[in-house]
Amino acid sequence: MNVQINGTWHRFPRGTRIADACRSVGVPIPCFCYHPKLAVAGSCRMCMVEQGMPPRLAPGQTPSYDENGYQRIQWMPRPIISCANTVAENMGIRTDSPLASEARRGVMEFLLTSHPLDCPICDQAGECKLQEYSNDYGQVEGRFEEKKTKKGKNLSIGPRVNLDQERCVLCGRCVRFMRDIMHDEVLTMSQRGTFNAITVYPGRELDSNYSMNTVDLCPVGALTSKDFRFKMRVWFLKETKTIDVDCGTGTNITLWTREDKVYRITPRQNDAVNSCWMPDSHRLNYKYINAETRIPQPVIRTDAEAPHRPSTWEPALASAAEAVKRIAPNQLAIIASGRMTNEELYMVRHLAAQIGTDMVDIVPRMGESDGMLISADRNPNTNGARLVLDIEPGSRLDAIREGVRSGSIKGILSLGEDLISPEAGFTAEDLDKLDYLFMTAHSANETARHADLVLPGVTYAEKFGTMINVTGRIQRLNRAIQPIGYARDDWQIFRDITLLLGGNPALKDFNSALDILTAMSTEYGALNGVSWGSIGDGGQPILETGVTIPVVEREKNQGR
């Protein structure tokens, strides 16, 4: 469709909403109620524009065209909402005309008549659409002299969400999300007129595992996160684009940090992975990053009965290399992790090759898919382990356990895994039978208490790297904070031990995860031509797995 926007002609596909068309060419359209992933409500009236069409012709009359091939536009005397109307051939749109500007100014004035002046204490300050639109489209002085309508404040409507009804502009996004996306009609609008308010149905609460998406959707400070409430002003926080590592979906997220501390996680839109959503359980699983259980430096035990003592990196790495040399290769096993990046797994492969062992595996983690975004595969990089290590995850784990119990395996390198966990299946008695137990970990756990040497690795928030999700899409991890204490990147630990064991000196040239990815792109066919830049913020499909993500498939079927 040929459409004129503020005097300039553009082309858009049939069915494009006017608001989306304007935004796609850099023309801002203010909206409270409209969201491209939700049903259109058209309730806030903030997105009004002036519209025109060619004049209706009398019978027998033929249209006339200008030198550019367009008909004359006849402008309508009243504005229309751009969220609920689609483009048409030869349509004209004005977003900056006196008619459109006055319409938006009037809407803002009505919205602010009952809105409390909570900005100094509101968590939404700094990312509030009402603040932004009031500044951009409102008027300097208010004319409202009557008393404001009082509604509920600081209402707990669920275990993770608070509601302030006074701040609500009744956009209905939260209601439509729970109704149309989650199919759980727990939220509704009650009362009439000036007392209209969002509330939960009697006897219910907003307890869905996706409830905090309503906080993301809320354009003002009506819905707030209990976890983030009064913690930090958003303009003090640094935003880092990365991915979630709690399951194989690889949800795209933004880490919000300050002074090497993570304060919150929010979903980042990627229509091929997670749309705009994220489960609460994954969103809140960040507190271990700055927990007191973090291991800040290497710890070593020289006597089986003695406690661990702190060490520096050089003697710790040297002791690991010496201990590995004392054990026959066929008596040594490596248990890596499906939570590692491809680059870390690549260095594990080099380490295993240098040792000469083929007893290499990862710990599989399987559960039930929630039919939304939580994958049945609870490891974020199972496909990466298949590709890089050339193994079927879990296929050798039983043999390693039996080898430990029979005495045929004398040593284990546990790389990022707690072996005394239900998924790994080892017991404390199993680990006590080993002559040597080496471990890398970012936090203290039961396996670390039995280990002869523990080297501190980093969490996903402290590393660069790539992972391949369940659909076969390679995506990037970006470092948001610096490693805690003296912790090092896991790939760097594996590289240094490999070199101490006499590995290929060319490994010294790997100075970053990007260097490793470049080397991998020449060794693996699936990674041919893949680079850090080509992956981009949205990832790049490289494998055909036959697995789909339920939310993404539903939105495709609905044309969103």
C-alpha positions as CSV (number, residue, x, y, z in Angstrom):
1,M,0.0,0.0,0.0
2,N,1.2,3.5,-0.9
3,V,0.8,5.7,2.2
4,Q,1.7,9.3,2.8
5,I,3.0,10.0,6.4
6,N,3.7,13.6,7.3
7,G,4.1,14.5,3.6
8,T,6.4,11.6,2.6
9,W,5.2,8.6,0.7
10,H,6.1,5.0,1.9
11,R,5.0,1.5,1.0
12,F,3.7,-1.1,3.6
13,P,2.2,-4.5,3.3
14,R,-1.6,-4.8,3.3
15,G,-2.9,-5.2,6.8
16,T,-0.2,-3.2,8.5
17,R,-1.5,-1.2,11.4
18,I,-1.1,2.6,11.1
19,A,0.8,2.8,14.4
20,D,3.3,0.1,13.3
21,A,3.7,1.7,9.9
22,C,4.6,5.0,11.4
23,R,7.0,3.6,13.9
24,S,8.7,1.5,11.2
25,V,9.7,4.7,9.4
26,G,10.8,6.5,12.5
27,V,7.6,8.5,13.2
28,P,6.8,8.1,16.9
29,I,3.2,7.2,17.9
30,P,2.4,7.3,21.6
31,C,0.4,4.3,22.9
32,F,-0.6,3.1,26.3
33,C,-3.0,0.2,25.5
34,Y,-1.6,-1.0,22.2
35,H,1.0,-3.9,22.1
36,P,1.8,-5.8,18.9
37,K,1.5,-9.1,20.7
38,L,-1.9,-8.5,22.3
39,A,-5.4,-8.0,20.9
40,V,-6.3,-4.4,20.0
41,A,-8.4,-2.6,22.6
42,G,-8.3,1.0,21.4
43,S,-9.1,2.2,24.9
44,C,-6.5,4.8,25.7
45,R,-7.0,7.0,22.6
46,M,-3.5,8.3,22.9
47,C,-2.4,7.2,19.4
48,M,-4.9,9.5,17.5
49,V,-3.7,10.8,14.1
50,E,-5.3,12.8,11.3
51,Q,-6.2,10.6,8.3
52,G,-7.1,11.4,4.8
53,M,-8.2,9.4,1.7
54,P,-8.9,10.2,-2.0
55,P,-12.3,11.9,-2.4
56,R,-15.3,9.6,-3.2
57,L,-16.0,10.0,-6.9
58,A,-19.4,10.6,-8.4
59,P,-20.8,8.0,-10.8
60,G,-18.9,8.1,-14.1
61,Q,-16.2,10.4,-12.8
62,T,-12.6,9.2,-13.2
63,P,-9.9,9.8,-10.6
64,S,-7.1,12.3,-11.3
65,Y,-3.5,11.7,-10.4
66,D,-0.6,14.1,-9.8
67,E,2.8,13.9,-11.4
68,N,3.9,11.2,-8.9
69,G,0.9,9.0,-9.6
70,Y,-1.0,9.7,-6.4
71,Q,-4.6,11.0,-6.0
72,R,-5.4,14.1,-4.1
73,I,-6.0,13.4,-0.4
74,Q,-9.1,14.7,1.3
75,W,-8.5,15.0,5.1
76,M,-11.1,13.9,7.6
77,P,-12.4,16.5,10.1
78,R,-11.9,14.2,13.1
79,P,-8.9,12.1,14.3
80,I,-8.7,8.3,14.3
81,I,-6.8,5.8,16.5
82,S,-3.9,4.4,14.7
83,C,-3.6,1.1,16.6
84,A,-7.0,-0.3,15.4
85,N,-6.8,0.9,11.8
86,T,-4.8,-0.5,8.9
87,V,-3.1,1.2,6.0
88,A,-5.0,1.6,2.6
89,E,-3.9,2.6,-0.8
90,N,-3.3,6.3,-1.2
91,M,-4.0,7.0,2.5
92,G,-2.6,10.1,4.1
93,I,-1.5,10.2,7.8
94,R,-0.6,13.3,9.8
95,T,0.9,12.8,13.3
96,D,2.0,16.4,13.8
97,S,-0.9,18.4,12.6
98,P,-2.8,20.8,14.9
99,L,-5.8,18.4,15.0
100,A,-3.7,15.3,16.0
101,S,-1.6,17.4,18.5
102,E,-4.7,18.8,20.2
103,A,-6.3,15.4,20.4
104,R,-3.3,13.9,22.2
105,R,-3.0,16.9,24.5
106,G,-6.6,16.5,25.5
107,V,-6.2,12.8,26.2
108,M,-3.1,13.5,28.4
109,E,-5.0,16.1,30.3
110,F,-7.8,13.7,31.1
111,L,-5.4,10.9,32.1
112,L,-3.6,13.1,34.5
113,T,-6.8,14.4,36.3
114,S,-6.8,11.4,38.6
115,H,-3.2,10.3,38.5
116,P,-1.3,10.8,41.8
117,L,2.0,12.7,41.9
118,D,3.9,9.6,42.9
119,C,6.9,10.1,40.6
120,P,9.4,10.7,43.4
121,I,8.7,7.3,45.0
122,C,7.4,5.3,42.0
123,D,9.5,2.4,40.7
124,Q,8.5,3.1,37.2
125,A,10.2,6.5,37.2
126,G,12.7,6.7,34.4
127,E,10.9,4.2,32.2
128,C,7.3,5.5,32.6
129,K,5.4,6.2,29.4
130,L,3.1,8.6,31.2
131,Q,6.1,10.7,32.2
132,E,7.5,10.6,28.7
133,Y,4.2,11.4,26.9
134,S,3.3,14.1,29.4
135,N,6.5,15.8,28.6
136,D,6.3,15.3,24.8
137,Y,2.5,15.7,24.2
138,G,1.0,17.3,27.3
139,Q,0.6,20.9,28.3
140,V,2.8,22.9,30.7
141,E,0.1,23.8,33.2
142,G,-2.8,21.8,34.6
143,R,-6.3,23.1,34.8
144,F,-7.7,20.5,37.1
145,E,-8.7,21.9,40.4
146,E,-11.1,19.3,41.8
147,K,-10.2,16.5,44.1
148,K,-8.6,13.4,42.6
149,T,-10.4,10.1,42.8
150,K,-8.8,7.9,45.5
151,K,-8.3,4.2,44.7
152,G,-6.3,1.3,46.2
153,K,-2.6,1.7,46.9
154,N,0.1,-1.0,47.4
155,L,-2.3,-3.9,47.0
156,S,-0.7,-7.4,47.0
157,I,-2.4,-9.2,44.1
158,G,0.0,-12.1,43.9
159,P,3.2,-13.5,45.4
160,R,5.4,-11.4,43.1
161,V,3.3,-8.5,41.9
162,N,1.8,-5.4,43.7
163,L,-0.9,-3.2,42.3
164,D,-1.5,0.6,42.7
165,Q,-4.9,1.3,41.3
166,E,-4.5,5.0,41.5
167,R,-1.6,5.0,39.0
168,C,-3.5,2.8,36.5
169,V,-4.5,4.3,33.2
170,L,-6.8,1.4,32.4
171,C,-4.9,0.3,29.3
172,G,-5.9,-3.3,29.9
173,R,-2.6,-4.8,28.7
174,C,-2.3,-7.0,31.9
175,V,-5.9,-8.2,31.5
176,R,-5.4,-9.2,27.8
177,F,-2.1,-10.9,28.5
178,M,-3.5,-13.1,31.2
179,R,-6.6,-13.8,29.1
180,D,-5.2,-14.2,25.6
181,I,-1.6,-15.4,26.2
182,M,-1.9,-17.3,29.5
183,H,-5.6,-18.3,29.2
184,D,-6.0,-17.6,32.9
185,E,-8.6,-14.9,33.4
186,V,-7.5,-13.8,36.8
187,L,-7.5,-10.1,36.1
188,T,-10.4,-7.9,35.2
189,M,-11.7,-4.3,35.2
190,S,-14.4,-3.7,37.9
191,Q,-16.7,-0.8,38.8
192,R,-17.8,2.0,36.4
193,G,-16.8,5.4,35.3
194,T,-14.2,7.2,37.4
195,F,-14.1,4.3,39.9
196,N,-13.1,1.8,37.2
197,A,-10.1,-0.2,38.3
198,I,-8.0,-3.3,37.6
199,T,-8.5,-6.0,40.2
200,V,-8.3,-9.8,40.6
201,Y,-11.3,-12.0,40.7
202,P,-12.6,-12.8,44.2
203,G,-10.8,-15.7,45.8
204,R,-8.0,-15.6,43.2
205,E,-4.5,-14.1,43.0
206,L,-2.1,-13.4,40.2
207,D,0.1,-16.5,40.9
208,S,1.0,-17.6,37.4
209,N,4.7,-18.4,36.6
210,Y,4.4,-15.6,34.0
211,S,2.8,-13.0,36.3
212,M,5.8,-10.6,36.2
213,N,5.3,-10.1,32.4
214,T,2.3,-7.9,33.4
215,V,4.9,-5.6,35.2
216,D,6.8,-5.4,31.9
217,L,3.6,-4.6,30.0
218,C,2.4,-1.9,32.4
219,P,3.2,1.4,30.8
220,V,3.0,3.3,34.2
221,G,3.8,2.3,37.8
222,A,0.5,0.5,38.5
223,L,2.0,-3.0,38.5
224,T,5.3,-3.4,40.2
225,S,7.7,-6.2,41.0
226,K,8.0,-7.1,44.7
227,D,11.5,-8.3,44.1
228,F,12.7,-5.0,42.5
229,R,10.5,-2.7,44.5
230,F,12.5,0.3,46.0
231,K,15.8,-1.4,45.2
232,M,17.3,0.9,42.6
233,R,16.5,3.7,40.2
234,V,16.7,2.4,36.6
235,W,18.8,5.3,35.4
236,F,21.6,4.1,37.6
237,L,21.6,0.6,36.0
238,K,23.6,-0.7,33.1
239,E,21.7,-2.8,30.5
240,T,23.4,-5.9,29.0
241,K,21.8,-8.0,26.3
242,T,22.4,-11.7,26.9
243,I,20.4,-15.0,27.2
244,D,18.8,-17.0,30.0
245,V,20.5,-20.3,30.9
246,D,17.8,-22.0,33.0
247,C,16.6,-24.2,30.2
248,G,17.1,-25.0,26.5
249,T,14.9,-22.3,25.2
250,G,17.6,-19.6,25.6
251,T,15.2,-16.8,26.4
252,N,16.6,-13.4,25.3
253,I,17.0,-11.2,28.4
254,T,18.5,-8.0,29.6
255,L,20.6,-8.0,32.7
256,W,20.3,-4.8,34.8
257,T,23.5,-4.2,36.8
258,R,25.3,-1.6,38.9
259,E,28.8,-1.9,40.4
260,D,29.1,-5.6,39.5
261,K,25.8,-6.5,41.1
262,V,22.7,-7.8,39.3
263,Y,19.5,-6.1,40.3
264,R,16.9,-7.5,37.9
265,I,16.3,-9.4,34.7
266,T,13.8,-8.5,32.1
267,P,12.9,-10.3,28.8
268,R,14.2,-9.0,25.5
269,Q,12.0,-9.4,22.4
270,N,13.1,-12.1,20.0
271,D,10.2,-13.4,17.9
272,A,12.1,-16.5,17.0
273,V,12.8,-17.6,20.6
274,N,10.6,-16.1,23.3
275,S,8.5,-13.3,21.8
276,C,8.4,-10.7,24.5
277,W,7.9,-13.0,27.5
278,M,9.8,-14.8,30.3
279,P,8.8,-17.1,33.1
280,D,9.1,-15.7,36.7
281,S,11.1,-18.7,37.9
282,H,13.9,-17.9,35.4
283,R,13.6,-14.2,35.9
284,L,14.2,-14.4,39.7
285,N,17.0,-17.0,39.5
286,Y,19.9,-14.6,39.7
287,K,20.6,-14.1,43.4
288,Y,23.2,-16.8,43.5
289,I,25.4,-14.6,41.2
290,N,26.2,-12.2,44.1
291,A,25.6,-14.7,47.0
292,E,28.0,-15.4,49.8
293,T,28.4,-19.0,48.5
294,R,30.5,-17.8,45.6
295,I,34.1,-19.2,45.5
296,P,36.4,-16.2,45.2
297,Q,39.8,-18.0,44.8
298,P,41.3,-21.4,44.3
299,V,41.2,-23.8,47.3
300,I,43.3,-26.9,47.7
301,R,43.6,-29.8,50.0
302,T,46.9,-31.6,50.4
303,D,45.8,-34.1,53.0
304,A,42.6,-36.2,52.9
305,E,41.8,-35.3,56.5
306,A,42.8,-31.6,56.3
307,P,40.4,-28.8,55.3
308,H,40.8,-26.8,52.2
309,R,43.2,-23.9,52.2
310,P,43.4,-20.9,49.9
311,S,45.8,-20.9,47.1
312,T,47.0,-18.8,44.2
313,W,46.4,-19.7,40.6
314,E,49.8,-20.9,39.5
315,P,50.5,-23.5,42.2
316,A,46.8,-24.6,42.0
317,L,47.0,-25.2,38.2
318,A,50.4,-26.9,38.6
319,S,49.1,-29.3,41.2
320,A,46.1,-30.2,39.0
321,A,48.4,-31.0,36.1
322,E,50.7,-33.1,38.3
323,A,47.8,-35.0,39.8
324,V,46.3,-35.8,36.3
325,K,49.7,-37.0,35.1
326,R,49.9,-39.6,37.9
327,I,46.6,-41.2,36.8
328,A,46.4,-43.5,33.8
329,P,44.3,-42.0,31.0
330,N,41.9,-45.0,31.0
331,Q,41.3,-44.4,34.8
332,L,40.4,-40.8,34.4
333,A,36.9,-39.4,33.5
334,I,35.7,-35.9,32.6
335,I,32.2,-34.8,33.5
336,A,31.5,-31.5,31.8
337,S,28.3,-29.5,31.8
338,G,25.4,-28.7,29.5
339,R,25.5,-25.2,31.1
340,M,28.9,-24.5,29.5
341,T,29.3,-22.4,26.4
342,N,30.5,-23.8,23.1
343,E,33.9,-22.2,23.6
344,E,34.3,-23.9,27.0
345,L,33.2,-27.2,25.6
346,Y,35.8,-26.8,22.8
347,M,38.6,-26.4,25.4
348,V,37.2,-29.4,27.3
349,R,37.6,-31.4,24.1
350,H,41.2,-30.3,23.8
351,L,41.8,-31.2,27.5
352,A,40.3,-34.7,27.0
353,A,42.4,-35.3,23.9
354,Q,45.6,-34.2,25.7
355,I,44.8,-36.5,28.6
356,G,43.9,-39.4,26.3
357,T,40.5,-40.3,27.8
358,D,37.3,-40.9,25.9
359,M,35.3,-41.1,29.2
360,V,33.7,-37.7,28.6
361,D,30.1,-36.8,29.2
362,I,27.7,-34.1,30.5
363,V,24.9,-34.4,33.1
364,P,21.5,-34.4,31.3
365,R,18.6,-32.6,32.9
366,M,15.2,-33.3,31.7
367,G,11.8,-32.2,33.0
368,E,8.4,-31.3,31.6
369,S,7.7,-28.5,29.2
370,D,5.2,-26.0,30.5
371,G,3.7,-25.5,27.0
372,M,5.1,-21.9,27.0
373,L,8.8,-21.1,27.3
374,I,10.2,-23.6,29.8
375,S,11.8,-26.4,27.7
376,A,11.8,-30.1,28.7
377,D,15.6,-29.8,28.4
378,R,16.8,-28.0,31.5
379,N,20.3,-27.6,30.1
380,P,20.8,-24.5,28.0
381,N,23.5,-25.9,25.7
382,T,22.8,-29.6,25.1
383,N,23.0,-29.2,21.4
384,G,26.3,-27.5,21.8
385,A,27.6,-30.5,23.7
386,R,26.4,-32.8,20.9
387,L,28.1,-30.7,18.3
388,V,31.4,-29.9,20.0
389,L,32.1,-33.0,22.1
390,D,30.4,-35.4,19.6
391,I,28.5,-37.2,22.3
392,E,25.0,-38.1,23.2
393,P,24.5,-36.4,26.6
394,G,24.3,-38.9,29.4
395,S,25.3,-41.9,27.3
396,R,28.5,-42.5,29.3
397,L,27.5,-41.3,32.7
398,D,26.3,-44.7,34.0
399,A,29.6,-46.3,32.9
400,I,31.6,-43.6,34.8
401,R,29.5,-44.1,37.9
402,E,30.0,-47.9,37.7
403,G,33.8,-47.3,37.1
404,V,34.1,-45.2,40.2
405,R,32.2,-47.8,42.3
406,S,34.3,-50.7,40.9
407,G,37.6,-48.9,41.3
408,S,38.4,-48.8,37.5
409,I,38.1,-45.0,37.5
410,K,40.5,-43.3,39.9
411,G,40.0,-39.7,39.1
412,I,37.3,-37.3,37.9
413,L,37.5,-33.8,36.5
414,S,34.1,-32.3,37.4
415,L,33.8,-29.2,35.3
416,G,30.9,-27.0,36.5
417,E,28.8,-29.8,37.9
418,D,27.7,-30.8,41.4
419,L,28.1,-34.6,41.1
420,I,26.2,-35.1,44.4
421,S,22.9,-34.1,42.8
422,P,19.9,-36.1,41.6
423,E,20.7,-35.6,38.0
424,A,24.4,-36.7,38.3
425,G,23.6,-39.6,40.6
426,F,26.9,-39.8,42.5
427,T,27.0,-40.2,46.3
428,A,29.5,-38.9,48.8
429,E,30.7,-42.5,49.3
430,D,31.4,-42.7,45.5
431,L,33.5,-39.6,45.6
432,D,35.5,-40.8,48.7
433,K,36.7,-43.8,46.6
434,L,38.5,-41.6,44.1
435,D,42.2,-41.0,44.3
436,Y,41.7,-37.5,42.9
437,L,38.7,-35.2,42.4
438,F,39.2,-31.9,40.6
439,M,36.5,-29.4,40.3
440,T,35.7,-26.0,38.7
441,A,32.6,-24.2,40.2
442,H,31.4,-20.7,40.8
443,S,29.6,-21.5,44.0
444,A,30.2,-23.9,46.9
445,N,28.3,-27.2,46.8
446,E,28.6,-30.8,48.2
447,T,31.0,-32.0,45.5
448,A,33.4,-29.1,46.3
449,R,33.6,-30.2,49.9
450,H,34.9,-33.6,48.7
451,A,37.2,-32.2,46.0
452,D,41.0,-32.1,46.3
453,L,41.2,-28.9,44.3
454,V,38.5,-26.4,43.5
455,L,39.1,-23.7,41.0
456,P,36.6,-20.7,40.8
457,G,34.8,-20.3,37.6
458,V,32.3,-17.7,36.6
459,T,28.5,-17.4,36.2
460,Y,26.8,-16.7,32.9
461,A,26.6,-13.0,33.8
462,E,30.4,-12.8,33.9
463,K,31.3,-14.4,30.6
464,F,31.3,-14.1,26.9
465,G,30.4,-17.1,24.8
466,T,27.8,-18.8,22.6
467,M,25.1,-21.5,23.2
468,I,22.8,-23.4,20.9
469,N,19.2,-23.7,22.0
470,V,16.7,-26.5,21.5
471,T,15.7,-25.2,18.1
472,G,19.3,-25.1,16.8
473,R,19.8,-21.4,17.1
474,I,23.2,-20.2,18.2
475,Q,23.0,-17.2,20.6
476,R,25.5,-14.9,22.4
477,L,26.2,-14.5,26.1
478,N,27.6,-11.1,27.0
479,R,29.5,-10.2,30.1
480,A,27.5,-7.9,32.3
481,I,29.7,-7.8,35.5
482,Q,33.3,-8.6,36.3
483,P,34.2,-12.0,37.8
484,I,33.9,-12.2,41.5
485,G,37.2,-12.2,43.4
486,Y,39.9,-14.1,41.6
487,A,37.6,-16.2,39.5
488,R,38.6,-16.9,35.9
489,D,36.8,-17.8,32.7
490,D,36.3,-21.6,32.6
491,W,37.8,-21.9,29.1
492,Q,40.9,-20.1,30.3
493,I,41.3,-22.7,33.2
494,F,40.9,-25.6,30.8
495,R,43.4,-24.0,28.3
496,D,46.0,-23.5,31.0
497,I,45.8,-27.1,32.3
498,T,46.0,-28.4,28.8
499,L,49.1,-26.4,28.1
500,L,50.7,-27.6,31.4
501,L,50.0,-31.2,30.3
502,G,52.0,-30.5,27.1
503,G,49.1,-29.5,24.8
504,N,49.3,-27.7,21.5
505,P,51.2,-24.4,22.1
506,A,48.9,-22.7,19.6
507,L,46.3,-22.7,22.4
508,K,48.2,-19.8,23.9
509,D,46.8,-17.6,21.0
510,F,43.3,-18.0,22.4
511,N,42.9,-14.8,24.4
512,S,39.1,-14.6,24.4
513,A,35.9,-16.5,23.6
514,L,35.8,-14.7,20.3
515,D,39.2,-16.2,19.3
516,I,37.9,-19.7,20.1
517,L,34.7,-19.2,18.1
518,T,36.8,-18.1,15.1
519,A,38.8,-21.4,15.4
520,M,35.6,-23.4,15.8
521,S,34.0,-21.9,12.7
522,T,36.8,-23.6,10.6
523,E,36.5,-27.0,12.3
524,Y,32.7,-27.6,12.5
525,G,30.5,-27.6,9.4
526,A,27.5,-26.2,11.3
527,L,29.6,-23.2,12.4
528,N,31.0,-22.5,8.9
529,G,30.9,-18.7,8.4
530,V,29.5,-18.1,11.9
531,S,31.1,-15.1,13.7
532,W,30.4,-13.1,16.7
533,G,29.0,-10.3,14.5
534,S,26.9,-12.6,12.3
535,I,25.2,-14.1,15.3
536,G,24.0,-10.6,16.4
537,D,21.7,-9.9,19.3
538,G,19.0,-12.2,17.9
539,G,21.0,-15.3,17.2
540,Q,21.4,-17.4,14.0
541,P,19.9,-20.8,13.2
542,I,22.6,-23.4,12.4
543,L,21.0,-26.8,13.2
544,E,17.8,-28.5,12.3
545,T,16.5,-30.2,15.5
546,G,12.8,-30.5,14.7
547,V,12.0,-28.9,18.1
548,T,9.7,-25.8,18.3
549,I,8.9,-23.4,21.1
550,P,5.1,-23.4,21.9
551,V,4.7,-19.6,22.4
552,V,6.5,-18.8,19.1
553,E,4.4,-21.4,17.2
554,R,1.2,-20.0,18.6
555,E,2.0,-16.5,17.6
556,K,3.0,-17.5,14.1
557,N,-0.4,-19.2,13.7
558,Q,-2.1,-16.0,15.0
559,G,-0.1,-13.8,12.7
560,R,1.7,-11.9,15.4
